[in-house]
């Protein structure tokens, strides 16, 4: 698993490039801020019905109380 980070102020310019190159290589891109998953072949999960995942919904595994 690899992670690529970039400044959010440039996300509109950078995200299409990152998704295109990653999907061409057969990789899946997950955008945690939008809750979208970009799958090779042009599919976007979480696109029409809102976010597929929300980072706030999950607690860290070590905080069980």
Backbone torsions as a table, in degrees:
resi	resn	phi	psi	omega
1	UNK	NA	133.2	178.7
2	UNK	-120.8	153.1	176.1
3	UNK	-125.9	136.3	176.1
4	UNK	-122.9	128.7	179.8
5	UNK	-122.2	146.2	174.9
6	UNK	-147.3	162.6	-177.8
7	UNK	-65.4	137.2	-177.4
8	UNK	-65.3	-24.4	179.3
9	UNK	-68.7	-16.7	178.7
10	UNK	-109.2	8.9	-173.3
11	UNK	-63.6	-34.4	179.6
12	UNK	-65.1	-29.5	179.8
13	UNK	-87.2	-36.1	-171.3
14	UNK	-90.4	-36.8	-174.0
15	UNK	-56.8	-46.6	178.8
16	UNK	-59.3	-37.3	178.1
17	UNK	-67.0	-46.2	-179.2
18	UNK	-62.3	-44.0	-179.9
19	UNK	-64.8	-44.5	-178.5
20	UNK	-61.9	-50.5	-178.2
21	UNK	-66.5	-42.8	-179.5
22	UNK	-63.6	-45.7	179.8
23	UNK	-66.6	-33.6	175.1
24	UNK	-62.8	-30.3	178.1
25	UNK	-86.8	-0.5	179.4
26	UNK	84.4	17.4	-178.9
27	UNK	-96.4	156.4	178.1
28	UNK	-104.5	138.2	-179.0
29	UNK	-112.0	129.9	176.7
30	UNK	-115.9	125.4	177.0
31	UNK	-104.6	102.2	-175.8
32	UNK	-68.5	-25.4	-179.2
33	UNK	-73.9	-38.7	178.5
34	UNK	-92.3	-15.3	-178.0
35	UNK	71.1	34.6	-177.8
36	UNK	-117.6	148.3	176.7
37	UNK	-120.2	123.9	179.6
38	UNK	-101.7	113.2	-174.8
39	UNK	-103.5	144.9	176.3
40	UNK	-52.9	143.2	-177.4
41	UNK	100.8	1.5	176.4
42	UNK	89.2	2.9	179.0
43	UNK	-78.1	141.4	175.9
44	UNK	-125.3	114.7	178.4
45	UNK	-88.5	135.9	-177.7
46	UNK	87.1	11.3	-175.3
47	UNK	-78.0	-51.0	-173.3
48	UNK	-88.1	-38.4	-175.5
49	UNK	-99.8	32.4	178.7
50	UNK	85.0	-175.6	-177.5
51	UNK	-62.0	140.0	177.0
52	UNK	-78.4	-35.6	179.4
53	UNK	-131.8	150.1	169.5
54	UNK	-127.9	129.8	-176.4
55	UNK	-67.7	-26.4	-179.0
56	UNK	-73.6	-18.1	-177.5
57	UNK	-74.8	-18.2	-175.9
58	UNK	-103.5	137.4	173.5
59	UNK	-97.8	150.2	173.0
60	UNK	-58.8	146.5	-176.1
61	UNK	-61.7	-26.2	-176.9
62	UNK	-84.5	-4.8	178.5
63	UNK	-107.3	79.0	-177.2
64	UNK	-93.2	-6.7	-179.5
65	UNK	-93.9	NA	NA
